[in-house]
Amino acid sequence: YFPNLTLYLSRYICLYTYWSNTNFIATAELNPPKSFECEKLLENAAKLKGLVSAINITDNSGATVKISSMTVSHLINREFNIEPIWQITCRDRNRLAVQSDLLSAKLLNLVNILPLRGDELKQGDYPDAKASFDLNTEELIQVIKYFVSCVDLAGKELKPHLNNFNFCVGSAAHPGLENLLAQKETMLRRIDLGVDFFQTQICFDLDQLKRFREAIGEELASKTLLGITPIKSLKQAEFMHKNIWGVNVPDYISSELEKVAADQSISETESIDAQREIGLKYSKEICLEVKNLGFKGIHLMAIGQEAHLSEILKRIMP
């Protein structure tokens, strides 16, 4: 089933209207499986209906093979009428493949796109694979906007000339960078290229969040969804602090997790539950500050807790 132009444009207009008129929103992220069986992912998506404005579908995250992000985005939209945000990486596609996928996205009625660089291949199962990077992230954003004008990268007209490539384009942002003024300049440059919204890397540190907000200003904050991940264990906190670029887990969170993890008076199950409660407590604290600082909302990446996304949102949303 391929909707007509009127339906496509109405979805696009409604999405913009919704994002503009809603004070504080949430998006969430799901990872396609390394399997052709999507039942569990679709169950998790169904639980989010009415709780999120859109669901991000990752593109071979961790540089591992997964079902196509475009395919899963289409399934979520078709089955549940939930807005997907189709993630597309520069790592895996040259300019021919990118443009082919954009044409396919139009056919599948995918409106929201998040262009990304992509995780390093050395992180995944194929460290010796050859990455493309034929286009960088900003060049990919430009290609998408060329399509909005019904022109391809070679400057040739896309026919029939219906002028209906009305994509809503996102971009990543990084609140954990040392040079936040340079981050602001990057965000402003991408706005000029046609970016409509930002979703950030995870932020656990309230002080860093405030510095980020001060640096980027009110207008950019109003277009930005801050990345939230409720920590589920001390082990996860240590891994993210050491291995995820731009992510800092503050000492006060680590110390509280360490104290619970070392408590011999409680059972292993009680310890696991207590560590998760700590993660939820600080996530709720961050969410409240995100709202108070005038950000558009949050982007929930519940790593390893996808089946509990709906419960987490109900617990942490201000």
C-alpha positions in Angstrom: 0.0 0.0 0.0 1.5 3.3 -1.1 -0.4 6.4 0.0 -1.2 9.2 -2.4 0.5 12.6 -2.4 -2.3 14.3 -0.4 -1.9 11.7 2.5 1.9 12.0 2.3 1.9 15.8 2.6 -0.8 15.8 5.3 1.5 13.5 7.4 4.4 15.8 6.9 2.4 18.9 7.8 0.9 17.2 10.8 4.3 16.1 12.0 5.6 19.6 11.9 2.5 21.0 13.5 2.7 18.5 16.3 6.4 19.1 17.0 5.8 22.9 16.9 2.7 22.9 19.2 3.7 20.3 21.8 5.6 21.7 24.7 7.7 18.7 25.7 8.0 15.5 23.7 9.8 12.2 23.8 11.2 9.9 21.1 12.7 6.5 21.7 15.1 4.2 19.9 14.8 0.6 18.8 17.5 -1.6 17.3 16.5 -4.0 14.5 17.5 -7.7 15.2 20.2 -9.7 13.5 17.4 -12.0 12.3 14.4 -11.9 10.0 12.1 -12.3 13.0 10.8 -8.9 14.1 8.0 -9.9 16.5 9.8 -8.8 19.7 10.8 -5.4 18.2 7.2 -4.8 17.0 5.8 -5.7 20.4 8.2 -3.1 22.0 7.1 -0.6 19.4 3.4 -1.2 20.0 3.9 -0.4 23.7 5.2 3.0 22.8 2.1 4.2 20.9 0.7 7.3 22.5 3.9 7.8 24.6 6.3 9.0 22.0 6.2 11.4 19.0 8.4 9.0 17.0 10.6 5.9 17.2 14.2 5.9 15.9 15.3 2.8 14.0 19.0 2.3 14.0 21.1 1.5 11.0 23.5 -1.5 11.6 24.3 -0.1 15.0 27.6 -1.2 16.5 28.7 -2.0 13.0 26.9 -5.3 13.1 24.5 -6.7 10.6 20.8 -6.0 11.3 17.6 -5.9 9.3 17.4 -2.8 7.2 16.4 0.3 9.2 14.3 1.4 6.2 12.3 -1.9 6.3 11.7 -1.8 10.0 10.7 1.9 9.8 8.1 1.0 7.2 6.7 -1.9 9.3 6.3 0.3 12.4 4.5 3.0 10.4 2.3 0.5 8.6 1.4 -1.7 11.6 1.0 0.9 14.3 0.8 4.3 12.6 3.7 5.5 14.7 6.1 8.0 13.1 9.5 6.3 12.5 12.8 8.2 12.3 14.8 6.3 9.7 18.5 6.4 10.5 20.9 6.2 7.6 24.7 6.1 7.9 27.4 7.4 5.6 29.5 4.4 6.5 27.7 1.9 4.4 26.6 3.7 1.3 28.1 5.6 -1.6 26.2 8.4 -3.3 24.3 6.0 -5.7 23.1 3.9 -2.8 22.1 6.9 -0.7 20.0 8.4 -3.5 18.4 5.0 -4.3 17.4 4.7 -0.7 15.9 8.2 -0.6 13.7 7.3 -3.6 12.7 4.1 -1.8 11.9 6.0 1.4 9.6 8.2 -0.6 7.8 5.2 -2.0 7.5 3.7 1.5 6.1 7.0 2.9 9.1 7.6 5.3 9.1 11.3 6.2 11.7 11.6 9.1 15.4 10.9 8.4 18.4 11.1 10.7 21.7 11.0 8.7 24.6 9.8 10.8 28.3 9.0 10.3 27.9 5.4 11.6 29.8 3.5 14.3 33.4 2.5 13.6 33.7 -0.9 11.8 36.4 -2.0 14.3 33.6 -2.1 16.9 31.7 -4.7 15.1 31.9 -8.2 13.6 33.7 -7.1 10.4 36.7 -4.9 11.4 38.3 -5.5 8.0 35.2 -4.4 6.0 35.7 -1.3 3.7 33.6 1.7 4.8 32.2 3.9 2.1 32.1 7.5 3.5 31.7 8.6 -0.1 29.6 11.4 1.5 30.1 12.9 5.0 27.1 13.7 7.2 26.7 17.3 6.0 26.9 16.2 2.4 24.3 13.6 3.0 22.0 16.3 4.5 22.6 18.4 1.4 21.6 15.4 -0.8 18.3 15.1 1.1 17.6 18.7 0.6 18.4 18.4 -3.2 15.7 15.8 -3.3 13.3 18.2 -1.7 13.9 20.5 -4.7 13.4 17.4 -6.9 17.1 17.4 -8.1 19.6 14.6 -7.6 23.2 15.0 -6.7 24.2 15.1 -10.4 21.9 18.1 -10.9 19.4 16.1 -12.9 15.7 16.6 -12.4 13.7 13.9 -10.6 10.6 13.0 -12.5 7.7 13.2 -12.3 8.3 16.7 -10.9 5.7 16.5 -8.0 7.9 18.5 -5.5 6.8 16.1 -2.8 10.1 15.0 -1.2 9.2 16.8 2.0 11.6 15.1 4.4 11.9 16.1 8.0 15.7 15.9 8.6 17.4 15.5 11.9 21.0 15.6 13.1 23.1 14.4 16.0 24.5 16.8 18.6 27.0 16.2 21.4 26.5 17.9 24.8 29.7 16.3 26.2 32.1 18.1 23.9 34.7 20.3 25.5 34.3 23.0 22.9 30.6 23.7 23.1 30.8 26.9 21.1 32.2 24.8 18.2 29.2 22.5 18.7 26.9 25.4 18.5 28.5 26.5 15.2 28.0 23.0 13.8 24.4 23.0 14.8 23.8 26.4 13.2 25.5 25.4 10.1 23.3 22.3 9.8 20.2 24.4 10.4 21.3 26.4 7.4 21.7 23.2 5.4 18.1 22.3 6.2 18.1 20.3 9.5 14.9 20.5 11.4 15.7 18.9 14.7 18.6 17.5 16.8 18.9 14.4 18.9 21.9 14.3 21.2 24.4 11.8 22.6 23.6 10.6 26.1 24.1 13.1 28.9 24.2 12.1 32.6 25.8 15.2 34.1 23.5 18.0 35.2 26.3 20.6 35.2 27.3 19.5 31.6 23.7 19.8 30.5 23.5 23.4 31.9 26.8 24.3 30.1 25.4 22.8 26.8 22.2 24.8 27.2 24.1 28.0 27.9 26.4 27.5 24.9 23.7 26.7 22.3 21.1 29.2 23.4 17.3 29.2 23.5 16.5 28.8 19.7 18.7 25.7 19.2 17.5 24.2 22.5 13.9 24.4 21.3 14.8 22.1 18.4 16.8 19.6 20.5 15.9 16.3 22.1 18.4 15.3 24.8 19.7 11.8 24.8 18.7 9.8 28.0 19.8 6.3 29.0 18.7 5.0 32.4 21.8 3.2 33.8 20.8 -0.4 34.8 24.0 -1.4 36.6 27.5 -0.4 37.8 29.0 -2.5 35.0 27.0 -0.7 32.3 28.0 2.7 33.8 31.7 1.8 33.8 31.5 0.5 30.2 29.8 3.7 28.9 32.1 6.0 30.8 35.2 4.2 29.3 34.0 3.3 25.8 31.3 5.6 24.5 32.7 8.8 23.0 31.5 12.0 24.5 29.8 10.3 27.5 30.7 11.0 31.1 29.1 9.2 34.1 29.6 11.6 37.1 31.3 10.3 40.2 28.2 10.8 42.3 26.3 8.3 40.2 29.1 5.8 40.1 29.7 6.1 43.8 26.0 5.4 44.6 26.0 2.4 42.2 29.3 1.1 43.8 27.8 1.3 47.3 24.8 -0.8 46.3 26.8 -3.3 44.3 29.1 -3.9 47.3 26.3 -4.3 49.8 26.5 -7.8 51.1 23.3 -7.5 53.1 21.0 -7.7 50.1 20.5 -10.5 47.5 21.7 -10.3 43.9 18.2 -9.7 42.7 17.7 -6.9 45.2 21.1 -5.4 44.1 20.1 -5.4 40.5 16.7 -3.8 41.2 18.4 -1.2 43.4 20.9 -0.3 40.8 18.2 0.2 38.2 16.3 2.4 40.6 19.3 4.6 40.9 19.5 4.9 37.1 15.8 5.8 36.9 16.2 8.4 39.7 18.9 10.2 37.9 17.2 9.9 34.5 14.1 11.6 36.0 16.3 14.3 37.5 17.9 15.0 34.1 14.5 14.9 32.3 13.1 17.6 34.7 16.1 19.8 34.1 15.9 19.3 30.3 12.3 20.6 30.5 13.2 23.5 32.8 16.0 24.6 30.5 13.7 24.8 27.5 14.8 21.9 25.4 12.2 20.4 23.1 12.2 17.0 24.8 14.2 13.8 25.4 15.4 11.0 23.2 15.3 7.7 25.2 17.9 5.1 24.4 17.2 2.3 26.9 20.2 0.1 26.0 19.4 -3.5 27.0 16.0 -2.4 28.3 14.0 -2.0 25.1 11.2 -4.2 26.4 10.7 -1.7 29.3 10.8 1.5 27.3 7.1 2.3 28.0 7.5 1.8 31.7 10.7 3.8 31.8 9.0 6.7 30.0 6.1 6.7 32.5 8.6 6.8 35.3 10.9 9.5 34.1 8.9 12.0 32.0 8.2 15.2 34.0 
